[in-house]
Amino acid sequence: MRVFFFSLLFWSSALMADDLLLSLRGEPAPGALVVATVAPQTQAWLDGQPLKVSPSGLVPFGFGRDASGEAELVLRRQELEQRVSLKLTPREWNIQRIEGVPQRTVDPPPPAVLERIREEAAQVRRAREIFSELEHFADDFIWPVTGRISGVYGSQRVYNGVPGSPHLGVDIAAPMGTQALAPAAGVVTLVHEDMFYSGGTLVIDHGYGVSSTFIHLSGILVEEGERVTKGQPVALVGATGRATGPHLDWRLNWFQERLDPQTWVGAMPVP
């Protein structure tokens, strides 16, 4: 994780009196969570969209997998205005082409199953849309489990020439039943024991639209509305839903923008 300090020249470490942007934590890139710290009473916009600013001046925002080029962060306080151009660092994605798989695994599901999938997806969207004034998104996150990383954010498979959805989390292989820990404090906003694709599913709100989602769980140890602390056991690793083996699929969101947890949590500790 990197911390950048801006002046009106943006990359200088010296701050001038009229600067509204005090620091920027995280590297602007596809999939990245970024947190700006701004001067008191500052309002913020990203590419024209208003951002939520916490009472302590923290402003989280994120960039999806397909983001590219530059974004503009605009800060205003009374008659003062600062415009910061954020050039996104490009990333390369792993694309794997697989031919000869059964076509039924590529074709859309039947109507009855599709209706279930849509309802479950709506439940997850509603949980990720929740806004709270928690500021745990700015904490130092920890890995919920440790182990071999078996899947990375942004990777994509093409089956029989049909592109599948990109993987939008990080997969950590671990034995069945391994306890998964809350990566940061927050409030549980969704518990579902068995979704069609994701199996056992858990969403934790860290505040200001930033949330963690755990999927393919074999068990969930908390309830909706429960406050959890960083490092608290909240779930058990499983292989439910569409999974080929036990692992934790951890996803990070800023509202509906799907982010890469590895851009925020840092290196996994060595066992």
VENQUIMO-V810099 format. One record per helix or strand of 3 or more residues. SS is the DSSP state (H for helix, E for strand). FROM is the first residue (numbers start at 0). TO is the last residue. If there is no record, write none. Layout:
[[SS FROM TO] [SS FROM TO]]
This chain:
[[E 20 24] [E 32 37] [E 42 45] [E 48 50] [E 57 61] [E 69 76] [E 79 86] [E 94 97] [H 102 104] [H 110 127] [H 135 137] [E 148 150] [E 155 158] [E 169 172] [E 178 180] [E 185 194] [E 198 206] [E 209 216] [E 232 235] [E 246 253] [E 256 258] [H 261 264]]
